[in-house]
């Protein structure tokens, strides 16, 4: 005789599956049910929720119409949620759709997923049974590597940088990486804004533009570029002075403070000199700001055997390399956070420069290696 199970029994059975995270096969066996029956109950509950299992009684026309309307609304809501997650897969070949269905099978009904993407359920279940091809295996390995590089970059790298890193060990095109990143929902979290400026309205002497946009430098400690930027905190502005080696793109000196003073830039210069100890004269390039034109700063440059070079008035390209670093600092760090205090901003900027930018972040202008690795390559060659 066919068993008759009431609504409460069915709901408790479903809770054993959902809330206790137990396999359908195990719950069905313990309750003396067939797996197909329990799967059907779970599917009906996914579809109708609290209105599932209405019973066999005759409903009034108005009640029946209301139930049908509620069911249709739930169907549309489910379809909308599926499309939010998988709209990029519409009109794609089944081989790309089946993994998405498998990934979301516990959240949505397989029947609904297959219908919405216009693939056969039989095709999906056949796909589950077959072994992945060599091409599919390589594709999955590539996706894992993309995910690893993306996460190690603090989710900052786009497809060009990830492609260059992958190409060191495997043959892959940027187009393929871009497509896979889109499928995986990976997108660089950098934010674009910008820029700060220093005060060039002063009567101090200004140096000639010795560098003259000659940004290709063959050895470290030949040309340094310096600049100041600012960072917003809830306590007020935090000013950051940086010194960049034009060859290695490494930040060799930095300083942070509440005011944009000559002492701020002097601390950055002293740190750079004491760290690098350049053995020969070098060019020091900056903008025409009063901090860099001050008698104290120019005197320090002469004491360090450095030739002062300054950008032309109103020419933003003369000091483009260090300004580019400050732009990257803001896009990859500053604009992604809200700093309550200057100390919090200082800690984050220190960690970004010393741990990430100099030692982990690859740079396109030096062959997609890190500034620190590029600097070490000259020591090895020597």
Secondary structure, DSSP 4 states (H G I P E B T S, - for coil): ------HHHHHHHHHHHHTS---HHHHHHHHT--HHHHHHHHHHHHHHGGG----SSPPPHHHHHHHHHHHHHHHHHHHHHHHHHHGGGTT--HHHHHHHHHHTTTTS-HHHHHHHHT--HHHHHHHHHSPPPHHHHHHHHHHHHHHHHHHHTTS---HHHHHHHHTTTS---HHHHHHHHHHHT----------------S-S-----SSTT----SSTTSEEEEEEEEEEETTEEEEEEEEEETTT--EEEEEEESS--HHHHHHHHHHHHHHH--SS-EEEEE-S-HHHHSHHHHHHHHHTTEEEEEPPTT-TTTTHHHHHHHHHHHHHTGGG--BSSHHHHHHHHHHIIIIIITTT-EEGGGTSEEHHHHHHHHHHH-
